[in-house]
């Protein structure tokens, strides 16, 4: 209990930022849907300049947790089709990079400095950092873990930047490809956003990704804990 109490006391700003990142997409999705409803003509037959502006805006929105990545994927697939998929992937990379830099600048290493006071917790974090690739990959394949919040957490625990970016893109590809395809097949983007009917195959994919992420993370954390205890 002392560990948890001091953890919250010494890292209040970090936890407040995490709460914001978890809640903001709920508001941002509503605003984005309203903007599309009133200005959908902006995205009909867009030129190169309009596409660049769009992808820059959605990258910033995802980095600051102003909208869910799934919503952006569905909208991009609907309006741009497969020619826009590369732009979406680049937006993911930019959003992840911006979020990583923001998190490190806000935290200033406070979380890691605090953990140094608790050798067992620090040892577990060190073991997890040694498995950064698997850690990032497993958090990204989950369709329910918020993009910006996970970016913030991974940056705070000092996951290496290159591994973070590469594993982030690879981990998000399965669900991104599926929801992008769903967007390209839709007839009405607003009906799609309010009720994205994924069908049986889609439901099985989501369940599979959730199960794989949860079981993989449990195995990863358990192994890190066992190794840390063995060294201690």
N, C-alpha and C positions, 0 to 999 in steps of 0.2 A: 504493500500500500504506500509506503514511503516513497518508493521509486515512482509510482504513478502520480502521487501528489506533487513531488518536485518536478517531474517531467512537465506537467501542465503549468506549474508556476514559472518555470524558467523558459518555457517555449510557448507562452500564451499567444504571441503574434503569429507564430507558425501555425498553431491549431486554428486560430481565427481565420487565417488565409485558407486553410483546408475546408472549413465550413462554408466559406464563400464560394469556393470552387465547386463544392458539391451541390449548392443550391442555385447558383446563377443560371445554369442551363435551362431550368424550368421556366424562368422568366424570359430568357433569351429566345427560346424556341417559339414562344407565343408572339414575341415582337417580330421575329423573322417571318413567321406565317402571315402576320398582318401586313408586313411590308410586301411580301410576295403577292398577297391578295389585291393590294392596291396599286402595285407597280410591276406586275408580272411582265409587262411589255418590255421591260429592260433586258430580259433574258431571252426574248424571242429573236432568233437569228443574230446572235451577238458577233461582233467583229473581234479581231485579235486584241485590241485595246480594252474592250469591255470584258473580255475573258481574263485578261491580266488583272484588271481591277477587281473582278469578282473573286479570283483565287487569292489575291492579297487580302481582301476583306475577310473571307472565310478563314484564312490562316490566322489572322489576328483574333477573330471571334473564337476559334477553337483554342488558341493559346491562352486567352483570358477566360475560358470557360463560359462564353456567352451563348453557346449552343452545343448540342450533342453532335458528335461526329457522324452518327447514323443519319440524323436529319440532313446534314450537309451532303452526305453520300447520296441519299435518295433524291434530293433536289438537283444535284449536279448530274446524276444519271438521267433524270427526266429531261432537263433542258439542253444538255450538251451531248448526250450519247457517249459512245465509247471514245470519240476523239478527245473528250475532256478528262479521261481517266488519268492520263499522265499529269495533268495540271492538279488533280486532286491529290495524287501521291506527293507531289512537290509541296502542296499546301500542308499536308500532314508533317512533312519533314520540317518545314519552316515553323509550324505551330509548335512542334516538339522542341525545336531549338530555342525559340523565344521563351517558351514556358520554362525550360531548363535554366536559362540565364536569369530569368526573373526570380525563380525559386532560390537560386544560389545567392543572388544579390539581397533578397529579403532575409534569408536565414543567416547569412554571414558565418556559417559553420557552427552556430550555437547548439544545434542538436547533437552534432558529433562531439563537441566539447563537453556537453552535459553527459553523454554516454560514457565518456572516459572516467567518470566518477563511479561507474558501475561496471566493473570488469567483465562480468558474465554477459551483460547486455551488449557491451562493446565487442566482445568476442563473437557473439552471434552475428552482429552486423558485419564484422570483418569476414566471417565465413560466407555470408550472403553476397558480399561484394566480390568475393572470389568466383562466385557463380552468377555474375551480373548478366551474362547473356541469357541464361535460363530464366532468371528472375524477371527480366524485362519482357521476354517472350511470353511467359505464362500470364503476366498481368495484362498484356496487350491483346491476347487472343480472347479474353473474356468480353462478351458483348454488354456487360452490365457495369463494369468498373469505369468510372468517369475518366475521360482522356486527360484533362488538365490536372485533376487531383492526383492521378497516378504519376504524371510527369513531375509534379511538385514533390511527391514523396520520394521518388527515385533520385531526384536531384539533391534533395536534402540529405539522403543517406550516402551521397557521393558516389553513385554509380558512374563509371567512366563514360565520358560523353560519346565517344565513337561507338562503343558497344550499345549504349542507350539508343542512339539514332538508328543503327542498323537493325537491332532486334525489335525496335518499335515498329518500323515499317514492315518487317517480315511477319511479326505477330498480328498485325492488323489486316494483312492481305486477305485471309480467308473470308472474314465477315464483310470486309469492304467490297470484295468482288461480288459477293452474293447480293448485298443491298444495292450496289451500283446496278447490277443486272436487273434487279427488281424495279429500280427507277427508270431504266430504259424501256421497260415493258409496260409502264403505267400509262393510262389514258388521262388521268386527272391527278395532278400533284397534290391538291388539297385533300382529296379523298385518300390518297396514299399516305400522307402525313398523319391523318386522323386515325386511319386503320390500315396499317401496312400488312396486308394478308400475305404471309410468307408461305402458306401452303404446308403440306406435310413434310416435304423435303427441307424447307426452311426451318420449321420447328425442330426437326431432328438435328439440323446443323447447329442451331443455337444451343440445344440441350447438350450436344456433344462438346461444343466449345466451353460451355459453362462447367461441365463435368471435368474436362481435361484441365482447365485452368485451376479449379478448386483442388483436385487431387494432386496436380503437379505442384502447386504452391504448398500444400500440406506436406508433401514429401520433401520439398526443398527446405522448408523451415525446420522440419523435424531433423533432417540430416545436418543442417547447420547447427542446431541446438546440441545434437549428440557429439558432433566434432568439437564444439566449444567446451562442453562439459568434460570431454576426454582430455583436452589440452589443459583445462583448469585443474 
